[in-house]
C-alpha cells in the first residue's frame, strides 16, 4: 500500500504542476490583452480631449445624427481669403489700395495755336484739326497715373466752325477728340468762359466729350445732370474718385439758370454759402455712391500771379474746413502757384496752362508755363477714414517744344529734351520750384516728378519701382 500510495502521490504532484503552468500562461495572455486595452482607451481619451468642442444649439432635434458627428470630428479650418491689393500705376503705394489722379492747367486755345494743327479747318467730319501731337509728350505721364483730368477752359464750336478766340471763345471741337486719344478720362468745365456761347456752347461741349468717352462735370445741359455727382472708377481697381468743381466768375455774364454752371462765388456774394453747400452736398452724394476720395477743382479769375490770391485762400480754406474734400486744386490764373497743406488738406492753388498760345510781355510771360501734378491717395477700398494723400509728384512745363506749340516737360531729367533753350528751361524750372514750395509744402510728400527714373524702374526684371525723386 505504501508503494502504491507513493506512486499515486507522484502522479498528483505532476498534475498540480501542469495546472499551475497552464494557469500562468492564461494569466500572461489575459495580462497582455488588458495592457493593450488600457493603451487603446488612453489613446482614444487623449485624442478626444484634443478634439475642438463644437457647441450644439439648444433644441437641435438630433444631436447624434451623422451630420452632427462629422461636424464634431472635423478639425480642418478653411484658410482666410487673401487680401487683394490694388496699387495702381503710381509707385510706392503704402497701403492696400491706391488711386492716383493727374491734373493740370487750362486747355486755352487761340487762333495762333489751333492754326498750327489745321488739316482742313472747314471739315465737319472730325478731321479739321489733329491736335494729337500737341498733347503727345503728356502721354507718358498720363500712363503713369490712374485717372487723368483736364480743365476745359472754353466752349467749343460746331464741327467746321466758325471759331473765335479771346475774349469770347468758340474753339475747334477736335481738341476734345485729342484729349480722349492721349488718355484723359475726365474733364472739368466750370470756368469764367463757360457761358461764352450760352447754353448751346455748353451743350456742344457736353455732347462732344460724351461721344469721346470722357466723363465730365462743371456745366450742364439739364438740371438733372447738374445735381448728379461725378464718380469715376479707378481702372486699376483701387477705388472710386468723386470729382466736384466750381468757378468764381462768368466774366460778368449771367447764365439763364443758376444750375447751368457750378459756382464758387466769393465771400460777401449772396450766393456764396449756397455754393459751398452745393459743393459739399455733391461730395457727400459722391461718397454715398461709393467714392473713396473726393477732389474739388476751383477756377479763379485773377491772372499771372505767383501767389494765391485772397479769394483762392479763403475759398480753399473754407472748403477744407468742411471736411468734405481730400484734395483741392485750381486753375484759371494762367500761372503756377504754391502748394499748401492746410490743417491736413492739400491744396494746389494754380496749375497754370497745359497748352496755350505764347504771351510775350514781362507781366504775362508766366502764361506760357504750367504744372502737371499726380496726386496719389492711399487707403483701403470701401473703408472710409483710411484714405489720405500719400504723395504729390509734379513737373513744370512749357507750352512750346523748340519753336512749335506743344506741351513740354521742364523737369530736371529732361524727358522731352530742350523745350525753349537750356538757359530759359533751367530758369523757369527754378522759378516754379520756388513758387511751389513758397507756402512750406513738405518735400517728402511734394516732389519733382522724375518720369525717366520711374520708367526705368518699371522695366527692371524684378519689377521694382523708384520713389520718383
C-alpha positions in Angstrom: 0.0 0.0 0.0 2.7 2.4 0.8 4.3 1.6 -2.6 1.0 2.2 -4.4 0.4 5.4 -2.4 3.9 6.6 -3.2 3.3 6.4 -7.0 -0.1 7.9 -6.7 1.3 10.9 -4.8 3.8 11.4 -7.6 1.0 11.4 -10.2 -0.9 14.0 -8.2 2.2 16.3 -7.9 2.7 16.2 -11.7 -0.9 17.2 -12.4 -0.7 20.1 -10.0 2.5 21.4 -11.6 0.8 21.1 -15.1 -2.2 23.0 -13.9 -0.1 25.8 -12.4 1.9 26.2 -15.7 -1.4 26.4 -17.7 -2.7 29.0 -15.3 0.4 31.1 -15.6 0.1 31.0 -19.4 -3.5 32.1 -19.2 -2.7 35.0 -16.8 0.0 36.1 -19.2 -2.4 36.2 -22.1 -5.1 38.0 -20.1 -2.5 40.5 -18.8 -1.3 41.3 -22.3 -4.9 41.8 -23.5 -5.6 44.0 -20.5 -2.5 46.2 -21.2 -3.5 46.6 -24.9 -7.0 47.5 -23.9 -5.8 50.1 -21.4 -3.5 51.7 -24.1 -6.3 51.9 -26.6 -8.6 53.6 -24.0 -5.8 56.0 -23.0 -5.1 56.8 -26.7 -8.7 57.4 -27.5 -9.1 59.6 -24.5 -6.2 61.8 -25.5 -7.5 62.1 -29.0 -10.9 63.0 -27.7 -9.6 65.6 -25.3 -7.7 67.3 -28.2 -10.7 67.5 -30.4 -12.2 71.0 -30.5 -15.6 71.1 -28.8 -18.4 72.3 -31.0 -21.4 73.5 -29.1 -24.7 72.3 -30.5 -27.5 74.9 -30.1 -30.2 74.0 -27.5 -33.2 72.4 -29.1 -31.4 70.8 -32.0 -33.5 67.8 -33.0 -30.9 65.1 -33.5 -27.6 65.7 -31.7 -26.2 62.3 -32.7 -27.0 62.5 -36.4 -24.3 61.6 -38.9 -24.0 65.3 -39.9 -23.5 66.3 -36.2 -20.9 63.6 -35.7 -19.0 64.7 -38.8 -19.1 68.3 -37.7 -17.6 67.5 -34.3 -14.9 65.3 -35.7 -13.9 67.6 -38.5 -10.9 69.6 -37.2 -10.0 71.3 -40.5 -10.4 75.1 -40.8 -10.8 77.0 -44.1 -7.9 79.3 -45.0 -8.7 83.0 -44.8 -9.2 84.7 -48.2 -6.0 86.6 -49.3 -6.3 90.4 -49.3 -6.4 91.6 -52.9 -4.3 94.8 -53.3 -4.6 97.5 -56.0 -1.6 99.7 -56.0 -2.4 101.5 -59.3 0.0 102.9 -61.8 2.0 105.3 -59.5 4.9 103.8 -57.4 5.3 103.1 -53.8 1.7 102.6 -52.7 1.9 102.5 -48.9 -1.4 100.8 -48.2 -3.7 98.1 -49.6 -5.2 100.3 -52.3 -4.1 103.5 -54.1 -5.7 105.9 -56.6 -3.7 108.4 -58.5 -5.1 111.3 -60.4 -3.3 113.5 -62.9 -4.3 117.2 -63.0 -3.0 120.1 -64.9 -4.0 123.6 -66.0 -6.3 125.1 -68.6 -6.6 124.0 -72.2 -6.5 127.5 -73.5 -6.7 127.8 -77.3 -6.2 130.9 -79.5 -6.1 131.0 -83.3 -2.3 131.1 -83.4 -2.2 127.7 -81.7 -5.0 125.9 -83.5 -3.8 127.1 -86.9 -0.6 125.1 -86.4 -2.6 121.9 -86.2 -5.1 122.7 -89.0 -5.7 119.9 -91.6 -8.9 121.1 -93.3 -10.5 123.7 -91.0 -13.9 123.6 -92.6 -14.2 119.8 -92.5 -17.3 118.7 -90.5 -16.3 115.0 -90.1 -13.8 115.5 -87.2 -10.7 115.8 -89.4 -10.5 119.7 -89.5 -7.6 119.6 -86.9 -5.3 117.0 -85.5 -4.1 118.0 -82.0 -2.7 114.6 -81.0 0.9 115.8 -81.5 0.2 118.8 -79.3 -0.6 116.5 -76.3 1.6 113.5 -77.2 4.5 114.2 -74.8 2.0 114.2 -71.9 1.1 110.5 -72.6 3.9 109.0 -70.6 2.7 111.0 -67.5 -0.9 110.0 -68.1 0.1 106.4 -68.5 1.9 106.6 -65.1 -1.4 107.7 -63.4 -4.8 106.1 -62.9 -7.2 108.9 -63.8 -6.2 111.9 -65.9 -8.4 115.0 -65.6 -8.3 118.0 -67.9 -9.6 121.6 -67.4 -11.6 122.7 -70.4 -11.4 126.5 -70.2 -13.7 127.3 -73.1 -16.8 126.1 -75.0 -16.4 124.5 -78.4 -17.7 125.4 -81.9 -19.7 123.1 -84.1 -17.6 121.0 -86.4 -16.3 123.1 -89.3 -16.6 126.4 -87.4 -16.9 129.3 -87.2 -14.3 129.6 -84.5 -13.3 132.5 -82.3 -10.7 133.3 -79.7 -10.4 135.9 -77.0 -12.5 137.4 -75.5 -15.5 135.2 -76.4 -14.2 131.8 -77.2 -15.5 129.1 -79.6 -12.7 126.7 -80.3 -12.3 123.6 -82.6 -14.1 120.5 -81.1 -11.2 118.4 -82.2 -9.5 119.5 -79.0 -11.8 117.1 -77.1 -11.0 114.3 -79.6 -7.3 114.7 -79.0 -7.8 114.8 -75.2 -9.5 111.4 -75.4 -6.8 110.0 -77.7 -4.0 110.9 -75.3 -5.8 109.3 -72.3 -7.8 111.9 -70.4 -10.5 110.1 -68.5 -12.5 113.2 -67.3 -12.7 116.9 -67.7 -14.0 119.8 -65.6 -15.5 122.8 -67.3 -16.8 125.3 -64.8 -14.8 128.4 -65.8 -15.1 132.1 -66.3 -15.6 131.3 -70.0 -18.3 128.6 -69.6 -21.1 131.0 -70.7 -19.2 132.5 -73.7 -21.6 130.7 -76.2 -24.5 130.3 -73.8 -26.5 127.1 -73.4 -25.6 126.0 -77.0 -21.9 126.1 -76.3 -22.3 124.1 -73.1 -24.4 121.5 -75.0 -21.8 121.1 -77.7 -19.0 120.6 -75.2 -21.1 118.1 -73.2 -22.1 116.1 -76.2 -18.6 116.0 -77.7 -16.9 114.9 -74.5 -19.6 112.3 -74.0 -19.1 111.0 -77.6 -15.4 110.8 -76.9 -16.0 108.7 -73.7 -14.7 111.4 -71.4 -16.5 111.8 -68.0 -17.3 115.5 -67.1 -18.7 117.9 -64.6 -19.0 121.7 -64.2 -21.5 123.0 -66.8 -24.8 121.2 -67.7 -27.4 120.7 -70.4 -30.1 119.7 -67.9 -30.9 120.5 -64.3 -31.0 116.7 -63.6 -27.4 116.4 -64.8 -26.3 119.3 -62.5 -27.4 117.5 -59.4 -25.5 114.3 -60.1 -22.1 113.9 -58.6 -19.3 112.6 -60.9 -17.9 109.3 -59.5 -15.2 107.6 -61.5 -14.0 104.0 -61.0 -10.2 103.7 -61.0 -9.2 101.5 -64.0 -6.6 99.8 -61.8 -9.3 98.7 -59.2 -8.1 100.8 -56.3 -11.4 102.5 -55.6 -13.6 105.4 -56.7 -12.9 109.1 -57.2 -15.6 111.8 -56.7 -15.0 115.0 -58.6 -16.6 118.4 -57.9 -15.8 121.8 -59.4 -16.8 125.5 -59.4 -15.8 128.9 -60.8 -15.8 132.2 -59.0 -16.7 134.2 -62.2 -18.5 134.2 -65.5 -16.8 137.3 -66.7 -19.8 139.5 -65.7 -22.2 137.3 -67.7 -25.2 135.5 -66.1 -26.4 132.1 -67.1 -30.1 131.6 -67.9 -30.3 129.3 -64.9 -28.0 129.1 -61.9 -27.7 125.3 -62.2 -26.1 125.5 -65.6 -22.6 126.3 -64.3 -21.2 125.2 -60.9 -20.2 128.3 -59.0 -17.9 129.2 -56.0 -18.7 132.9 -55.6 -16.7 134.9 -53.2 -17.4 135.7 -49.6 -19.9 138.6 -49.5 -21.8 137.4 -52.5 -25.4 136.5 -51.5 -24.9 133.1 -53.2 -21.6 132.3 -51.5 -22.9 130.0 -48.8 -25.3 128.2 -51.1 -22.4 127.5 -53.5 -20.3 126.0 -50.7 -23.3 124.0 -49.5 -23.9 122.6 -53.0 -20.3 121.6 -53.4 -20.4 119.8 -50.0 -23.7 118.1 -50.9 -22.2 116.8 -54.1 -19.2 115.5 -52.2 -21.5 113.7 -49.8 -23.6 112.2 -52.6 -20.4 111.0 -54.3 -19.4 109.2 -51.1 -22.9 107.7 -50.8 -22.3 106.3 -54.3 -19.1 104.7 -53.2 -16.4 107.4 -53.8 -13.4 106.6 -51.6 -11.9 110.1 -52.2 -13.3 113.4 -53.4 -11.4 116.2 -55.2 -12.6 119.7 -56.0 -11.3 121.9 -58.7 -11.5 125.7 -58.2 -11.4 128.1 -61.1 -10.1 131.5 -60.3 -10.0 134.7 -62.3 -7.0 136.8 -61.0 -4.3 136.2 -63.6 -0.5 136.0 -63.8 0.3 135.7 -60.0 2.9 133.6 -58.3 1.0 133.5 -55.1 -2.5 132.5 -54.0 -4.9 135.5 -54.1 -7.3 136.3 -51.3 -10.3 134.5 -52.9 -8.3 131.4 -53.5 -7.0 131.2 -50.0 -10.3 132.0 -48.2 -12.4 129.7 -50.5 -10.0 126.8 -50.4 -9.7 127.0 -46.6 -13.4 127.2 -46.2 -13.9 124.2 -48.4 -11.2 122.3 -46.5 -12.8 123.1 -43.1 -16.0 121.3 -44.2 -14.0 118.0 -44.2 -15.7 117.0 -47.4 -12.7 117.0 -49.7 -9.5 115.0 -49.8 -7.6 117.5 -52.1 -8.3 120.9 -53.6 -6.7 122.1 -56.8 -7.0 125.1 -59.0 -6.6 126.7 -62.4 -7.8 129.9 -64.1 -4.9 132.2 -63.1 -2.7 131.1 -66.1 0.2 130.8 -63.7 1.9 128.3 -61.5 1.1 128.8 -57.8 2.1 127.3 -54.4 1.1 124.0 -52.8 -0.1 124.2 -49.2 -1.1 121.7 -46.5 -3.8 123.5 -44.6 -4.9 121.6 -41.5 -4.3 118.3 -43.1 -5.8 119.1 -46.5 -3.5 119.5 -49.5 -4.2 122.5 -51.8 -2.6 123.1 -55.2 -3.6 126.7 -55.8 -2.7 127.1 -59.5 -1.6 124.7 -62.3 -1.0 127.3 -65.0 -1.8 126.4 -68.6 -1.5 122.9 -70.0 -1.4 124.2 -73.6 -1.8 127.8 -74.9 -0.5 130.4 -77.4 2.5 132.3 -76.1 2.3 135.7 -74.4 5.5 137.8 -74.6 5.3 140.7 -72.1 7.1 140.6 -68.8 3.8 140.7 -66.9 2.2 137.8 -68.9 5.1 135.5 -69.7 4.1 133.1 -66.9 1.1 132.3 -69.1 3.4 130.1 -71.2 4.2 127.8 -68.2 2.3 125.2 -66.3 2.4 122.4 -63.8 1.2 118.8 -64.2 0.7 117.0 -60.9 0.0 113.4 -59.9 -1.8 113.1 -56.6 -1.7 109.7 -55.0 -4.4 108.7 -52.5 -3.7 105.6 -50.3 -6.2 103.6 -48.2 -8.4 100.6 -48.1 -11.1 100.3 -50.8 -14.6 100.8 -49.3 -13.3 101.8 -45.9 -13.9 105.5 -45.0 -11.4 107.1 -42.8 -8.5 105.1 -44.2 -7.7 107.4 -47.1 -5.1 110.2 -47.3 -2.8 111.9 -49.8 0.4 109.9 -49.7 2.4 111.8 -52.3 2.2 114.6 -54.9 4.6 114.4 -57.9 4.8 117.4 -60.1 6.6 118.5 -63.2 6.9 122.1 -64.6 6.0 122.5 -68.3 6.4 124.8 -71.2 3.9 125.5 -74.0 6.5 125.1 -76.7 9.0 122.5 -77.9 11.8 124.2 -79.8 9.5 126.8 -81.5 6.4 124.7 -82.1 3.3 124.8 -79.8 3.4 121.5 -77.9 3.3 120.5 -74.2 6.9 120.0 -73.0 8.2 118.9 -69.6 10.8 121.2 -67.9 11.7 118.6 -65.3 15.4 118.1 -64.4 15.5 114.7 -66.0 14.8 116.4 -69.4 12.3 113.7 -70.7 11.4 115.8 -73.7 14.8 117.3 -74.4 15.1 121.1 -74.6 11.8 123.0 -74.6 12.9 126.6 -75.2 16.6 126.5 -74.6 18.8 125.2 -71.8 19.1 128.6 -70.1 15.5 129.5 -70.2 14.4 126.0 -69.3 16.6 126.0 -66.2 15.5 129.5 -65.1 11.8 128.7 -65.4 12.2 125.3 -63.6 13.9 127.1 -60.7 11.3 129.8 -60.6 8.4 127.3 -60.5 10.2 125.2 -57.9 10.5 128.2 -55.6 6.8 129.1 -56.1 5.6 125.5 -55.4 7.4 125.4 -52.0 6.8 129.0 -51.0 4.0 128.0 -48.6 6.0 125.4 -46.8 5.0 122.2 -48.7 6.7 119.1 -47.3 9.3 118.0 -49.8 9.0 114.4 -48.6 5.4 114.4 -49.9 5.6 117.0 -52.7 8.5 116.1 -55.1 9.6 116.8 -58.6 8.4 114.0 -60.9 11.3 112.1 -62.4 9.5 110.1 -65.1 12.7 108.8 -66.6 13.8 107.0 -63.4 10.3 105.8 -62.8 10.0 104.3 -66.3 13.4 102.6 -66.0 12.4 101.0 -62.7 9.3 99.6 -64.2 11.4 97.9 -66.9 13.7 96.1 -64.4 13.4 92.3 -64.3 12.3 92.4 -60.7 9.6 95.0 -61.4 11.0 97.3 -58.8 9.9 100.9 -58.7 11.6 104.1 -57.8 10.4 106.7 -55.4 10.1 109.2 -58.2 12.5 111.6 -56.6 
